[in-house]
């Protein structure tokens, strides 16, 4: 199902280093020709300084043919840069090994105060900040993410908050933590990035330089995409994507304006979150409204499945779409780990929706709808009835599920008895008016015949 592969679309919102894992993943699938994937890797790697990796991919693609001289030349330049910039690293290490400097860093958590004191007492300055940042950036570009994140962390701790490279350092550190698969730290960095972006939209009295709306929209779209790595690997990740995307009009606006394909990940996060499934019923309804609004801009088997179950009540279609969803999720880098939970939850939603509109249900029809054997379907239904505490029982002799009528509370009985009262009152008024003749329109005088 290459038509539903989002890698080309997602790549527009990722740093080049974050694209490489997606291409590696596709290499193990059969969606594209391996030569095409190899060419895509080379194209991405050419804009990095990971030339050893690039040469390896080039050799694989061309069966050992010598790479173009341009690649070799750039590799030599990188090696020269490494020799030169390594001297700066040594200078940085020697400076921060001074006991008085180390003690000051431990005692002063505020980077603004720390920078001022380092400059005043220990001959620190912007040139040293540039060396820290440049060394971190060089390591990131060459694929040494561990070294990069350490020095970016150092940069952010000693640079004033107003420094022009603070935001980019935060982005770089977040990317490094993601590529190191340190999900806890990555989530903290991304959460701080979210705070920084949101603060830019509402500057304080001391900082009135607000960021243009278009730039904020783009940053929010980038943040959502980068966070997909964390959302589907961190234990609380699925809750976070729901919180960020449905809990904020700003991020929802970014999705609807720039990246409606994120709806796929939002739906899966809601349905595959088995620990909080009941609490997410409201989120299911909310995301359905968004899917309906964006149906002309984006749809795939995942969004179509939700509509078929909760809006159209088309269970034959939902069965077909669920099978397509499995293929889509298995070939999606971020969602491949959600397949089992998604299927289990999707089947429960199908069954519960089916139960709400039918009083007698054939177990055979449920088995067919859920793509299960009859015996397996009967066991599965029994488990769902028990777990969801549905008012239902299985008639094994007739092969049916019988839905009970829930007892109504006194409040519900009052609602049921009075819900048509307004309609009946209006009918009586209409009948009286028909006999009495038309009354004047509001705010107009009646026509009087003298």
C-alpha positions in Angstrom: 0.0 0.0 0.0 2.6 2.5 -1.1 -0.3 5.0 -1.8 -0.9 5.3 1.9 2.8 5.6 2.8 3.4 9.0 4.5 7.2 9.0 4.5 7.5 11.6 1.6 5.0 13.8 3.3 6.4 13.5 6.8 10.0 14.1 5.5 9.1 17.7 4.7 8.7 18.4 8.5 11.8 16.5 9.7 15.5 17.3 10.0 17.5 15.1 7.6 18.9 13.0 10.4 15.4 12.2 11.5 14.5 11.0 8.0 17.2 8.3 7.9 15.4 6.0 10.4 12.3 6.1 8.2 14.2 5.2 5.1 15.9 2.3 7.0 12.5 1.1 8.0 11.2 1.2 4.5 14.2 -0.9 3.4 12.7 -3.8 5.3 9.3 -3.5 3.6 8.3 -4.2 0.0 6.6 -0.9 -0.7 9.4 0.4 -3.0 12.2 -0.8 -5.1 15.4 -1.1 -3.0 17.4 1.0 -5.5 14.9 3.8 -5.1 15.3 3.7 -1.3 19.1 3.6 -1.7 19.0 6.7 -3.9 16.7 8.5 -1.4 19.2 7.7 1.4 22.1 9.0 -0.6 20.2 12.2 -1.4 19.5 12.8 2.3 23.1 11.9 3.4 24.7 14.2 0.9 23.3 17.2 2.9 24.9 15.9 6.1 28.6 15.2 7.1 28.1 11.5 7.6 30.3 10.7 4.6 31.4 7.2 5.8 27.7 6.2 5.9 27.2 7.9 2.5 30.1 6.0 0.9 28.8 2.7 2.3 25.3 3.4 0.8 26.9 4.4 -2.5 28.9 1.2 -2.6 25.8 -0.9 -1.9 23.8 0.9 -4.6 26.5 0.7 -7.3 28.0 -2.7 -6.5 31.3 -1.3 -5.3 31.8 1.4 -8.0 34.1 4.2 -6.9 32.1 7.2 -5.6 32.2 10.6 -7.5 35.3 12.7 -6.7 33.0 15.3 -5.2 32.1 13.0 -2.3 35.7 12.1 -1.6 36.6 15.8 -1.6 33.9 16.7 0.8 34.9 13.9 3.1 38.5 15.2 3.2 37.2 18.7 4.0 35.2 17.3 6.9 38.3 15.5 8.2 40.2 18.8 8.0 37.4 20.6 9.9 37.5 17.9 12.6 41.2 18.4 13.1 40.8 22.1 13.4 37.7 22.2 15.6 39.0 19.5 17.9 41.4 22.1 19.2 38.4 24.2 20.2 37.0 21.2 22.1 40.2 20.9 24.1 40.0 24.6 25.0 36.4 24.2 26.1 37.2 21.2 28.3 40.1 22.9 29.9 38.0 26.0 30.7 35.1 24.0 32.3 37.6 21.9 34.4 38.6 25.0 36.4 37.2 24.2 39.9 35.9 27.8 40.4 34.0 27.6 37.1 32.5 24.2 38.1 31.4 25.5 41.5 29.8 28.5 39.9 27.8 26.4 37.5 26.6 24.2 40.4 25.6 27.2 42.5 23.9 29.3 39.8 21.0 27.6 38.0 19.9 30.8 36.1 21.8 31.0 32.8 21.5 34.8 32.6 23.1 35.3 36.0 25.6 32.6 35.3 26.7 34.1 32.0 27.2 37.5 33.6 29.3 36.1 36.4 31.4 33.9 34.1 32.1 36.9 31.9 32.9 39.1 35.0 34.9 36.7 37.1 36.4 34.1 34.6 37.0 35.8 31.3 34.1 34.1 29.6 32.5 35.6 26.4 30.5 35.1 23.3 33.5 33.6 21.5 33.5 30.7 23.9 29.7 30.2 23.4 30.3 30.0 19.7 33.0 27.4 20.1 30.6 25.2 22.3 27.8 25.6 19.8 30.0 24.9 16.7 31.5 21.8 18.3 28.0 20.5 19.2 26.7 21.2 15.7 29.7 19.5 14.0 29.1 16.4 16.1 25.5 16.3 15.3 26.1 16.7 11.5 28.6 13.8 11.6 26.2 11.6 13.5 27.9 11.7 16.9 24.6 12.5 18.8 25.9 11.7 22.3 28.6 14.3 22.1 26.3 16.7 20.4 23.6 16.5 23.1 26.1 16.9 25.9 27.6 20.1 24.4 24.2 21.5 23.5 23.1 21.0 27.1 26.2 22.8 28.2 25.5 25.7 25.8 22.0 26.1 27.0 23.1 26.1 30.6 25.6 28.9 30.2 24.1 31.0 27.3 21.7 33.8 28.2 18.1 33.1 27.4 18.1 35.9 24.9 20.9 34.4 22.8 19.9 33.9 19.2 21.0 30.3 19.1 19.1 29.1 22.2 16.0 27.9 20.3 18.1 26.1 17.6 20.1 24.5 20.4 16.9 23.2 22.0 15.8 21.8 18.6 19.2 20.1 18.1 19.3 18.6 21.6 15.7 17.2 21.1 16.7 15.7 17.8 19.8 14.1 19.4 17.9 12.6 22.3 15.3 11.2 19.8 18.1 9.6 17.7 19.7 8.2 20.9 16.2 6.9 21.9 16.3 8.6 25.2 12.6 9.1 25.3 12.3 10.6 28.8 14.8 13.3 28.1 13.4 13.8 24.6 9.9 14.3 26.0 11.2 16.9 28.4 13.0 18.8 25.6 10.0 18.7 23.4 7.8 19.9 26.2 10.1 22.8 26.8 10.1 23.6 23.1 6.4 23.7 23.2 6.5 26.1 26.1 9.0 28.3 24.2 6.9 28.3 21.1 3.7 29.1 22.9 5.5 31.9 24.9 6.6 33.4 21.6 3.0 33.9 20.7 2.4 35.8 23.9 5.6 37.8 24.7 6.1 39.3 28.2 6.5 43.0 28.9 10.2 42.6 28.7 10.1 40.9 25.4 7.7 42.4 22.9 9.2 40.8 19.8 6.5 38.3 19.1 7.1 35.7 16.3 5.0 36.0 13.1 1.9 33.8 13.1 3.0 31.9 10.0 6.3 31.0 11.6 4.6 29.8 14.8 2.3 27.7 12.7 5.3 26.1 11.0 7.1 25.5 14.3 4.1 23.8 15.8 3.8 21.6 12.8 7.5 20.6 13.0 7.1 20.0 16.8 4.1 17.7 16.3 6.1 15.6 13.7 9.3 15.4 15.7 7.2 14.4 18.7 5.8 11.3 16.8 9.0 9.6 17.7 8.3 10.1 21.4 4.5 9.8 21.2 4.7 6.2 20.1 7.7 5.1 22.2 7.2 6.7 25.6 4.7 5.1 28.0 2.7 8.3 28.3 3.2 9.3 24.6 -0.3 8.4 23.4 -1.8 10.6 26.1 0.5 13.5 25.2 -0.5 13.5 21.5 -4.2 13.7 22.4 -3.4 16.4 25.0 -1.4 18.5 22.6 -3.6 18.1 19.5 -7.1 18.1 20.9 -6.4 20.2 24.0 -5.0 23.2 22.1 -6.7 25.3 19.4 -3.3 26.4 18.2 -2.0 22.9 17.5 -5.3 21.8 16.1 -5.1 24.8 13.7 -1.6 23.8 12.7 -2.8 20.3 11.9 -5.8 21.4 9.9 -3.8 24.1 8.0 -0.5 22.3 7.3 -0.6 18.6 8.2 -4.1 16.9 8.2 -2.3 13.6 7.8 -1.5 13.8 11.5 -5.1 12.7 12.0 -4.0 9.1 11.3 -1.6 9.2 14.3 -4.2 10.9 16.5 -6.8 8.3 15.8 -4.4 5.4 16.4 -3.2 7.0 19.7 -6.8 7.2 20.9 -7.9 3.8 19.8 -4.7 1.9 20.7 -4.5 3.4 24.2 -5.9 0.4 25.9 -5.2 1.6 29.4 -7.5 4.7 29.1 -10.0 3.6 26.5 -13.1 4.6 28.4 -11.8 8.0 29.2 -11.1 8.6 25.5 -14.7 8.3 24.3 -15.0 12.1 24.2 -11.7 12.3 22.3 -13.1 9.8 19.7 -16.1 12.1 19.2 -13.9 15.2 18.9 -11.6 13.6 16.4 -14.5 12.4 14.3 -15.7 16.0 13.9 -12.2 17.0 12.7 -12.0 14.0 10.3 -15.3 15.0 8.8 -14.2 18.6 8.3 -10.9 17.5 6.7 -12.3 14.6 4.6 -11.8 16.6 1.4 -8.1 17.3 2.3 -7.1 14.0 3.8 -8.4 10.5 4.3 -6.9 7.0 4.6 -8.1 3.6 5.8 -7.6 4.6 9.5 -9.8 7.8 9.2 -12.3 6.0 7.0 -12.6 3.1 9.5 -13.6 5.6 12.3 -16.2 7.2 10.0 -17.6 3.8 9.0 -18.1 2.7 12.6 -19.2 5.8 14.4 -20.9 7.8 11.7 -22.1 5.6 8.9 -22.7 2.4 11.1 -21.6 0.5 8.0 -20.2 -2.7 9.6 -19.4 -4.4 6.3 -17.3 -1.4 5.3 -15.7 -1.2 8.7 -14.6 -4.9 8.4 -12.9 -4.1 5.0 -11.3 -0.9 6.4 -10.0 -2.6 9.5 -8.2 -5.1 7.3 -6.7 -2.2 5.3 -5.7 -0.5 8.6 -3.6 -3.5 9.5 -1.6 -3.2 6.3 -1.3 0.6 6.8 -0.1 0.3 10.4 2.4 -2.5 9.6 4.1 -0.3 7.0 4.1 2.9 9.1 7.4 3.5 11.0 5.6 5.1 14.0 2.5 2.8 14.2 4.0 -0.7 13.5 4.1 -1.3 17.3 0.4 -0.4 17.7 -1.1 -3.0 15.4 -2.3 -5.5 18.1 -3.7 -2.9 20.4 -5.4 -1.1 17.6 -7.1 -4.2 16.2 -8.3 -5.3 19.7 -9.7 -1.8 20.5 -11.3 -1.4 17.0 -13.1 -4.7 17.3 -14.5 -3.7 20.7 -15.7 -0.4 19.3 -17.4 -2.2 16.3 -19.1 -4.6 18.7 -20.3 -2.0 21.1 -21.6 0.2 18.3 -23.4 -2.8 16.8 -24.9 -3.6 20.2 -26.3 -0.1 20.6 -28.4 -0.3 17.4 -29.5 -4.0 17.6 -31.3 -6.0 20.3 -30.5 -9.5 18.9 -27.1 -10.1 17.2 -26.0 -13.2 15.4 -22.7 -14.5 16.6 -21.9 -15.7 13.1 -22.4 -12.2 11.7 -20.2 -10.7 14.4 -17.5 -13.3 13.6 -17.7 -12.3 10.0 -17.5 -8.6 10.7 -14.5 -9.0 13.0 -12.8 -11.6 10.8 -12.9 -14.3 13.5 -14.0 -17.9 13.7 -17.4 -18.5 15.3 -16.0 -20.2 18.4 -13.3 -17.5 18.8 -15.9 -14.8 18.3 -18.1 -16.3 21.0 -15.2 -16.3 23.5 -14.2 -12.8 22.5 -17.8 -11.5 22.9 -18.0 -13.1 26.4 -14.8 -11.3 27.4 -16.1 -7.9 26.0 -19.4 -8.2 27.8 -17.6 -9.0 31.0 -14.9 -6.2 30.7 -17.3 -3.5 29.4 -20.1 -4.6 31.8 -22.6 -4.7 29.0 -26.2 -5.6 29.7 -26.1 -8.6 27.4 -26.1 -12.4 27.4 -25.1 -15.1 25.0 -27.7 -17.7 23.8 -25.4 -20.4 22.7 -28.3 -22.6 21.5 -29.5 -20.0 19.0 -26.0 -18.6 18.4 -27.1 -15.1 19.3 -26.3 -12.2 21.7 -29.3 -10.8 23.4 -29.1 -7.2 24.5 -30.9 -6.2 27.7 -32.9 -3.0 28.2 -31.0 -0.9 30.8 -33.1 0.2 33.8 -33.8 3.9 33.7 -33.1 6.2 36.6 -35.9 8.5 37.8 -34.0 11.4 36.1 -33.9 9.5 32.8 -37.6 8.5 33.1 -38.5 12.2 33.5 -36.4 13.1 30.4 -38.1 10.3 28.4 -41.6 11.4 29.3 -41.0 15.1 28.7 -38.6 15.1 25.7 -41.5 15.4 23.2 -43.4 17.9 25.3 -42.1 20.9 23.4 -43.2 19.3 20.1 -46.7 18.5 21.3 -47.0 22.1 22.7 -46.0 23.5 19.4 -48.6 21.3 17.6 -51.4 22.6 19.9 -50.3 26.2 19.3 -50.4 25.6 15.5 -53.9 24.1 15.7 -55.2 27.1 17.7 -53.6 29.6 15.3 -55.1 27.8 12.4 -58.6 28.4 13.8 -57.9 32.0 15.0 -56.2 33.2 11.8 -52.7 34.4 11.2 -51.1 36.6 13.8 -48.8 39.6 13.0 -45.2 39.0 12.4 -42.8 40.0 15.2 -42.0 43.7 15.5 -44.7 44.6 12.9 -48.1 46.2 13.4 -51.2 44.1 12.4 -53.1 45.2 9.4 -56.3 46.9 10.7 -59.3 47.4 8.4 -61.3 50.6 9.2 
